[in-house]
Structure formats: C-alpha cells, structure tokens
Amino acid sequence: MWLVWLKLSFESDKFNKITSMLFDRIVVDENFITKEGIKYEYTDENINMSISKFKHAYFCQKVVVNVHGLIKNNPEYAKKLSYLLEKYVVFLKNRQILD
C-alpha cells in the first residue's frame, strides 16, 4: 500500500510532507535482477541516470525539488530512488522522458 502512496507523492506536491517517510520504507535488494536478467549495480553512473530520468519524467517542479532535497540530505535516498525506478517501471510509465 505504501508504494501507492509513494506514487501519489510523485504525482502531486500535496504529499511532499510524507515522501521521506515513504522513502524510509524502501528496502533495496542488493541482488535485484532487472527485467533483462542482469544483476542491477548501484554505481554512481546508474544512480545519476535514475535521478536524471526522474527529473525529466516529473513535471511538477515542487515534487522534483522536494525529492532532490531529500537526496541531498540523505544520499541513501538516491540509491533507493534508483532501485525504485528500475524495479517498479510504473513510476516512470506513461511519462515522456525529455532529453
């Protein structure tokens, strides 16, 4: 259920106050296998790419600023965001990724 709330918190800045509590619930699977069958590596490059995808996929600047602030205050959230976006494609689904 908390994943639904997290998705909602990415949709509207009205949920910014609870986003950090929801991020705290994410447990990163160090042995996560992607849909391509590859073990996901939490490298700086992959994490930065995930942050970039998130930044370009979400159009509510208040949400983007809030999540970036959370990442700045707790770098572990960057790894959690990377895991979340890789495992749960629904968080980027139907979003136009702008380059």
C-alpha positions in Angstrom: 0.0 0.0 0.0 2.8 2.4 0.8 4.0 2.1 -2.8 0.7 3.6 -3.9 1.2 6.5 -1.6 4.7 7.0 -2.9 3.5 7.0 -6.4 0.9 9.6 -5.4 3.6 11.7 -3.7 5.4 11.8 -7.0 2.2 13.0 -8.7 1.4 15.9 -6.5 3.3 18.3 -4.2 0.5 17.9 -1.7 2.2 14.7 -0.5 5.7 16.2 -0.1 5.4 16.1 3.7 5.2 12.3 3.7 7.6 11.5 0.9 10.6 11.0 3.2 8.6 8.6 5.4 7.7 6.6 2.3 11.3 6.5 1.1 12.3 5.1 4.5 10.1 2.1 3.8 12.0 1.2 0.7 14.3 -1.8 1.2 16.9 -2.0 -1.5 17.5 -5.5 -2.8 21.3 -5.8 -3.4 20.7 -8.9 -5.5 18.0 -7.3 -7.7 17.8 -8.8 -11.2 16.5 -6.4 -13.9 13.8 -7.4 -16.4 16.7 -8.0 -18.8 18.1 -10.7 -16.4 21.1 -8.6 -15.3 22.1 -8.0 -11.7 21.5 -4.3 -11.1 24.6 -2.4 -10.0 24.2 0.6 -7.7 27.0 2.5 -9.4 27.2 6.3 -9.3 26.5 6.3 -13.0 23.3 4.2 -12.7 22.1 6.3 -9.7 22.8 9.6 -11.5 21.0 8.2 -14.6 18.0 7.4 -12.4 18.0 10.8 -10.9 18.1 12.3 -14.3 15.2 10.1 -15.5 13.2 11.1 -12.5 14.0 14.8 -13.1 12.9 14.7 -16.7 9.8 12.4 -16.1 8.1 14.5 -13.5 6.7 17.9 -14.5 5.7 19.2 -11.1 8.8 21.1 -10.1 7.9 21.2 -6.4 8.0 17.4 -6.4 11.3 17.2 -8.2 12.8 19.9 -5.9 11.5 18.0 -2.8 12.9 14.7 -3.9 16.3 16.3 -4.8 16.3 17.9 -1.4 15.7 14.6 0.3 18.5 13.0 -1.7 20.8 15.9 -0.8 20.0 15.4 2.9 20.2 11.6 2.8 22.3 10.2 0.0 20.9 6.7 0.7 17.6 8.0 -0.9 19.4 8.3 -4.2 20.1 4.6 -4.2 16.5 3.9 -3.1 15.2 6.1 -6.0 17.5 4.2 -8.4 16.2 0.8 -7.2 12.6 2.0 -7.2 12.7 3.3 -10.8 14.4 0.2 -12.0 12.2 -2.3 -10.2 8.9 -0.6 -10.4 8.7 0.7 -14.0 5.2 2.0 -13.2 6.9 5.0 -11.6 8.1 6.2 -15.0 5.4 4.5 -17.1 3.4 6.8 -19.4 5.8 9.7 -18.7 7.6 11.4 -21.5 11.3 11.4 -20.9 12.8 14.6 -22.2 16.5 14.6 -23.2 
